[in-house]
Structure formats: C-alpha cells, structure tokens
Amino acid sequence: MPHATFAEGDRVSLHPLEEADLEFVTEGVNHPQVRGLVGQSVPTSLSRERRYFAEMNERTDAVQLLVTADDERVGVVELDPIDRETGVADLAVWIHPDRRRGGLAREAVALVVDYAFSELRLHKVTANAYAANDASRKLLDSLGFVEEGVGREDSFFDGAYHDTHYFGVLEREWTARETADEHE
C-alpha cells in the first residue's frame, strides 16, 4: 500500500499523496468527527478531491502528505501555504477517528515541522485549532507551539459559532525544545 516514503518516525511514516489515496481522504474529510474540525463545511466528493489533488500537485507553496501507521492510511498532514518570502508555513493535520489517541498526530506533526525547519529553512510554522478541539490545542501546546491569539466566533460548524485559537512556533524554539528533549 504505502508508496515512496518521504519521512519516517518510530510509528508513522509520511508519503506523498497519490491518486490511490483519494478515496481514503474523501472518506476522512467527510467523516462527522473530522469535517467540522478541519473546516470542511460542505460535503466533498471523490471527483472534487481529484481536482484538489491535481491543483496541489502543481503548487510549489504547499506540501500534502499521507500519514501511515502499520502500513495503513491513518490521516493527512500538510503545510499550506508555504510563504517563502516571510519564511512562514501553516500546518494542518487530521487523523481518522478510528486511529486517534495513539500519538500518531503528534509524531506526524513533529516530522513535518522538522522538515519545515531543517529542509525548507522556514522561520515559523503556524497552526490553528477550534476551541471545541481540545485535543488539537493540547497537541500543539505539548509540541512547543505558543498560542498567539484567539479569533472570537470566527468559525461556524455543527450549527454554532466557535472561537479559533492561533498558534505558532519559531525555528529557534523548536530547535531548543529538541535539544532539551535530547538531554533528558
């Protein structure tokens, strides 16, 4: 199943997204426990995902990677957009609800942030998480992301307005965190 490996951790590996992955992606972003938390307010179809996939493959300002564990598709992690001029990229991740709570998102995010700083030579990685998404906010905090602000009631899903929490981590903060982890 998995194709070319882009990055590998202890439990997950990241792979360039391929046409064969699109049914999994379509099912994932439409899943009731995923769609609202990733800002997917309307249903998407396989044909729409194919168009999006084709557009993403032409872009040089985005990286979209399939997350696998135990040779199974479990989610997607991406940097989109990547602003080379400012050295800033926005991070997003989702893991299928059947595979959550095992630290897979944490490892996938760490791999892609390492890539952003070490290979893309970015200065900062940003991310956001809705107030209703405690797990994402805790994940970002545990990885050293700093909450930079809150957009009050600036998102609407599940029939209600929700606050959006904005996070960021600078390259020097990430490197210091990794150095501290190595010395523990």
Buried (B, 14 or more C-beta within 10 A) or exposed (E): EBEEEBBEBEBBBBBBBEEEBBEBBBBBBBBEEBBBBBBBEEEBEEEBBEEBBEEBEEEEEBBBBBBBBEEEBBBBBBBBEBBEEEBBBBBBBBBBEEBBEEBBBBBBBBBBBBBBBEEBEBBBBBBBBBBBBEEBBEBBBEBBBEEEEEBEEEBEBEEEEBBBBBBBBBBEBBEEBBEEEEEE
